[in-house]
């Protein structure tokens, strides 16, 4: 477990996860909450564990980049 500033978007891999989920969506028109939920579940199931692990494993590099930038912007 690592400590980091709670308001730093550079240190939130969930943003990357959301991007992966969005890329996997079918983009078909959804007519109900139920069909949207099914679409999201299917998209999530199509994201590999390796992709999720990649973002999770990037945390030490993200933290180092934020420290080096003294809290400023980073490439993440």
C-alpha positions, -999 to +999 in steps of 0.1 A: +000+000+000+013+035-009+005+069+004-002+097-020-022+130-022-059+122-026-065+150-050-038+141-075-053+129-108-018+117-118-020+091-092-054+076-099-051+046-121-089+043-120-090+070-147-070+046-170-094+018-161-124+040-172-106+047-204-101+010-211-138+003-203-149+031-227-127+017-254-143-017-250-179-005-252-199-016-283-212+020-289-246+007-298-277+026-287-288+016-253-325+018-245-326+009-209-306+008-177-306-030-178-291-031-213-265-004-204-255-025-174-252-056-195-231-036-221-208-024-193-204-058-178-195-073-212-170-045-218-154-050-184-151-088-191-132-080-223-104-061-205-076-084-197-060-088-163-027-079-179-040-045-189-054-038-155-021-050-139-001-027-161-019+003-147-017-009-112+020-017-115+026+018-129+019+034-094+055+035-082+065+053-114+036+077-111+045+085-075+081+091-085+071+114-113+048+135-091+076+138-065+101+148-092+076+174-105+071+186-069+034+180-073+032+195-107+020+179-140+035+147-152+031+126-184+005+105-166 
